[in-house]
Amino acid sequence: MEAMVGETFFLLSTFVKVLLDKLVSTEFVGIFRSSNLDVSLLEKLTIALLKFQAILDDEEEKQITTDLKLDARRRIVLFEIHNLFDEI
């Protein structure tokens, strides 16, 4: 079970890192700007994903899977990310 949780954290963390790399790429930002989309939303999304990445790294480092405080932090940041995707 612990191995499965570790794999899940690793996969999710890797996905977020790849997503962040794409979001900050010059090509993507250029496309975003040329589409007349609000670049400040992209910046907010990047910050929210960085927060989420930090939470995942913290959980993985401490191997915390049931800490309610971290779970609440994760939910808050995911809610923020969800709302930003809706706004974009």
C-alpha angles and dihedrals in degrees: 000000000000090000090054092050090049091051091049092053090047094050094045092046091049091049092051091048092051091046091051091049090054095045094054096042115119091234095054094044089050092051090046092052094044089054089060091241121152106268091196088067089055090051091049090049091051091051092048091050090049089053090050090049090052091051091049091048090049092049092046093047093050093033090230114165105155105034104130093208093057091042090054091048090050092050093048093051093045089051089051091049091049092051092049091052088051091051093048 
